Amino acid sequence: MKKLKVGIVGASGYSGEELCTILARHPFVEISCVTSRQHAGKRLVDVLPRLAGRKDLASLTFINPDPEALKSEEAGIFFLALPHGQSAIYAKALLSAGKRVLDLSADFRLRDLARYKEFYQIDHPAPELLTEAVYGLPEIVREQIREARLVACPGCYPTSILLPLIPLLRQKKISPERIIASCLSGVSGAGRKTDVSLLYAECNESARAYGVPKHRHLSEIEQELEILTGAFYPLTFVPHLIPLTRGMIATLYVEPTGDFDADDALHIWSETFADEPFVRVSKNLPDAKHVTGTNYCDLSARFDDRTGRLLLFSALDNLTKGAAGQGVQNLNIIAGCDEEAGLLV
C-alpha cells in the first residue's frame, strides 16, 4: 500500500505531538507537513525530542500555518489540532482545495449555530460547513466517516460519556432524564498553554471542579443524546481537574427503565462492541493507568440496590482515544486500512 501523505496543523501542542508520535509509527502514513507559528523554521525532531533518531523525520521542518499556502501541499488529508475558532478557517481553505480534514477542535462538532455561540461565545467562522461535518465517533457512525470530507473528532469528555450511554439508551434500558456525569481529567486536557491555574504548584496535590455548570463539552453531549432520543434532556455534567498528566475517568449515574442491572449493561456493551478494537468491557472497575498511552476506552458498571440507580464507569486517555488516537482511528477508516494501524502499543 502506497503511503498516505498527511499534514498536521498545530503539531506542537499536546494533541499535535501525540498525532506526530502515532503517525510516525503508522505503517501506511507519511507525515509530509507540520505547522507551528512558534516553531516555524525549526526541525520537528528538535522541538519534539521523543521523535529524535527517526531518520524519516530528520528533515521535516515546521512551517507557518498559512491557510492558502497549505492548499498547495502534497498532503491529501490534514489534521487540525488547533483551538476552537481557528480550525474552521483552515478547514474551509483545505476543503476548497480538495483535501480531507480531520478536526480535533470543537469547531464542527455542533450542528446548531446558536448553540455554538452560546457555549463558545463567538459566531461560527464557517457555518456553511456544519451540515456536512460528520461527528466522528467510530463505534457509532463508522459508515458515515468512510466517505466524509470533514470529520469532527469528538471531545475527550463526550467520548467517555457517550460510549457507555448510547447502547443502553438505544435499547431504552435507561432513562434519558436526570443523567449525572462526574468526570476526572488529567491536566494535559487543558492543552499546552500558559495559565497560572495549570502550573505544577497549582495542580499538584490538588483536585477541583471547573467549568460548572456549563462546560463547553456539555453542548455536544446533549446534542448527540438529543439526536439519539429525539428529545432534549438536560444533563448534569461536573468535570474535575486531578493531578495526572493524562487520563480520564467518568462516573455516570442513571436510572434503569425496568428490571435492569449491571450484568445486563455489561451484556449489552459486550454485544454492541464485540467487534470494536478499542472498547474493552469488564466486571473490573476501570483505572486510568491501564489506558494511558492507548486508544482504549474501558467500561464497567455497578448497580446500587439502596438507590435503584445504575452506575456506569469509563476510562480513557484524553490525548489518545479522547483526541489524537481517535483522529487516527478515523483516518484509518477513511483510508480503508486496518483500523488498529499505528494505534497498537
Secondary structure, 3 states (H helix, E strand, C coil): CCCEEEEEECCCCHHHHHHHHHHHCCCCEEEEEEECCCCCCCEHHHHCHHHCCCHHHCCCEEECCCHHHHCCCCCCEEEECCCCCCHHHHHHHHHHCCCEEEECCCCCCCCCHHHHHHHHCCCCCCHHHCCCCEECCHHHHHHHHHCCCEEECCCHHHHHHHHHHHHHHHCCCECCCCCEEEEEECHHHHCCCCCHHHCHHHHCCCCEECCCCCCCHHHHHHHHHHHHHCCCCCCEEEEEECCCCCCEEEEEEECECCCCCHHHHHHHHHHHCCCCCCEEECCCCCCHHHCCCCCCEEEEEEEECCCCEEEEEEEECCCCCCCHHHHHHHHHHHHCCCCCCCCCC
